[in-house]
Structures are given as structure tokens and as C-alpha cells.
Amino acid sequence: MNSPLSGKTAIVTGASSGIGRATALALSETGAAVVLFARRRAKLDELATHIASRGGKAMAVAGDAGVSADIDAMLEHVLDWKEGGGKYDIVVANAGRGLAGSLTAGDESQWQEVLQTNILGVAHLLRRSGAYFAQRKSGDLVVLGSVVGRNVSPFSALYGASKFAVGALTESIRREVCPHGVRVSLVMPGIVLSEFQAVAGLNEENFFKNIASFGQLLEPKDIASGIQWLLTLPAHVNVNEIMIRPTGQPFP
Ligand SMILES: NC(=O)c1ccc[n+]([C@@H]2O[C@H](COP(=O)([O-])OP(=O)(O)OC[C@H]3O[C@@H](n4cnc5c(N)ncnc54)[C@H](OP(=O)(O)O)[C@@H]3O)[C@@H](O)[C@H]2O)c1
């Protein structure tokens, strides 16, 4: 087995589905002990059992990525987790949700949850783990942005704005902690088929018919492979940003 991450402990938020689940599996297969964080405990437990059946180490911690106290409790659990060495080396800030719709047509009642999860929760996790890594003089922060966090899409206005903020937070923490030997990477996926579309309210009418010409879309493991790659580069090499689209996706 190829185990370049052996001895490292990786926290993956949003590990119950999609990109987070695939990333936790990929990092486990590369030797890392993985901490699985999301709200749906049953799905995390199922994944932890699956990883253990393949000889890996995993711990499931249920909580809300938009609630600072839940993040703090999870980080405390990690420091108490003996199998993980009582420390962590990698944080993948992946938990997040989309929201279909323009500013005038989108559902305003969901704005608060999008901003809480995608911006404030990520900011708190980066604040806590960034300070921890800076003090340890090593660590990896990987943050999930989006192509709509770099290119304005009027069709997912609030969500896109949240991902612009995520990009700014990521570059901000990078400048703060890179002098302490901490790597920071912003991963910006294009369209990935996952639970994301249903949660965001993207359907045939408002989404899929418009992208019918894009060809084969991405699977979560396509993004996980990119994350696995950048985390296994030599410690002095930091891929600061990576955009991964389906080959046939011209925009956004
Ligand atoms: N799919 C795409 O096309 C795409 C494109 C660009 C960027 N992204 C970004 O990639 C990330 C992962 O998306 P995905 O495609 O894998 O979506 P997904 O399949 O819907 O998975 C989202 C994950 O985030 C977790 N999550 C959501 N809200 C949470 C909360 N408040 N607290 C804790 N966990 C929460 C979900 O777990 P629970 O429901 O169990 O809590 C789930 O594990 C997101 O940040 C998304 O914005 C996705």
C-alpha cells in the first residue's frame, strides 16, 4: 500500500456525502487516520466502519459545521483520540451547501443557513486550526471553494457570494500562517454530481437542461484525487489554488 500520509491525522468536514466522503476515503487509503465530521451520525458511522474494515483508522464526530461550539467540541475529541495520535495534521474544510436562484428569485429564507455554514463556520474552523498549525509549525488547510467563488453566477447569487468569501478567507489565512510552515490550498470544483444539487434546489428545469451540452460531469472522487495529490507533494510545495472542472464545462 502506498502510504505517504501514514502517521498523519486528517479532519474532513462534510464527510457524510459527496466530496467529503470521497476525500476521507482517499486520505485513508493514503495512510491517514481520518476524523469524519457532519450532522448525520449514521452515515459517518457507516463510513467509519467501512474504513476500519479496510484496515484504516476513522473516528466519527457528529455536529453542525456552522456552529462554533460544535467545531470546538470536535477539535477537543480529536486531541483525545489516541488512534489519531492526539493531534491533527490536515484539515479539509469541505462542509457546505448550495442554493439555487438569483437575488430576486432565490429563497431568502435559506440565506442565513448558507452564510452560517459556508462562511462563518469555515472562518471559525480556519481560525482555530490555523492557530494550532502555526504553533506546531506545520499542517495543511484545504478549503472547498467553487468556480462560482471566482466567476459571478447570477443563477446562484447567495451561494456564489459565500464562495467568494471563502476564497478571501482562505487567502487571508494563507498569508497569516505560511511563514510558520503551514500549507493552505483552495480547491474550486466545477460541477460535481452529489447530494449538492438536491440540497441546493437545482433541478431539471433550473439547472440540468442548461448544462446538457457539458458532457460527462465530475464525480466526488475526481476532486478527492486532486486533494490527495496536493497533500502528498513535498512539504515545501504548496498548491495554493486548484480549479477542477468537467472537461466540457465552459462556464462559470
Ligand atoms: N457538487 C458541486 O457541484 C460542487 C461544486 C463546487 C463546490 N462544491 C463544494 O464542495 C463541498 C462539498 O459538496 P458536495 O458536492 O460533496 O455536496 P454534498 O454531497 O451535499 O455533501 C455536503 C456535505 O456537507 C455536510 N454539511 C452540509 N451542511 C452542514 C452543516 N451545517 N454541518 C455539518 N455538515 C454539513 C453534509 O453532511 P450532513 O448533511 O450530514 O451534515 C455533507 O456531508 C461544499 O462546500 C460545496 O459547496 C460542490
The ligand as a Gaussian input file, in Angstrom:
#p B3LYP/6-31G(d) Opt

LIG

0 1
 N      -21.119000      19.452000      -6.070000
 C      -20.681000      20.521000      -6.728000
 O      -21.006000      20.715000      -7.918000
 C      -19.772000      21.498000      -6.033000
 C      -19.136000      22.462000      -6.831000
 C      -18.303000      23.390000      -6.229000
 C      -18.090000      23.347000      -4.863000
 N      -18.722000      22.403000      -4.108000
 C      -18.486000      22.436000      -2.652000
 O      -17.964000      21.209000      -2.231000
 C      -18.362000      20.948000      -0.880000
 C      -18.969000      19.570000      -0.775000
 O      -20.083000      19.486000      -1.646000
 P      -20.655000      18.092000      -2.177000
 O      -20.815000      18.217000      -3.634000
 O      -19.882000      16.968000      -1.654000
 O      -22.122000      18.148000      -1.514000
 P      -22.934000      17.066000      -0.670000
 O      -22.885000      15.733000      -1.313000
 O      -24.278000      17.697000      -0.449000
 O      -22.153000      16.998000       0.724000
 C      -22.164000      18.094000       1.606000
 C      -21.571000      17.648000       2.925000
 O      -21.532000      18.770000       3.800000
 C      -22.186000      18.424000       5.016000
 N      -22.827000      19.584000       5.583000
 C      -23.667000      20.467000       4.995000
 N      -24.093000      21.369000       5.886000
 C      -23.514000      21.044000       7.074000
 C      -23.579000      21.583000       8.379000
 N      -24.308000      22.664000       8.667000
 N      -22.868000      20.972000       9.342000
 C      -22.105000      19.872000       9.093000
 N      -22.011000      19.330000       7.876000
 C      -22.718000      19.913000       6.878000
 C      -23.185000      17.349000       4.644000
 O      -23.413000      16.490000       5.775000
 P      -24.707000      16.454000       6.682000
 O      -25.891000      16.773000       5.813000
 O      -24.717000      15.029000       7.194000
 O      -24.465000      17.444000       7.749000
 C      -22.407000      16.572000       3.595000
 O      -21.553000      15.650000       4.203000
 C      -19.294000      22.086000      -0.482000
 O      -18.572000      23.055000       0.228000
 C      -19.734000      22.634000      -1.818000
 O      -20.111000      23.987000      -1.747000
 C      -19.551000      21.481000      -4.663000

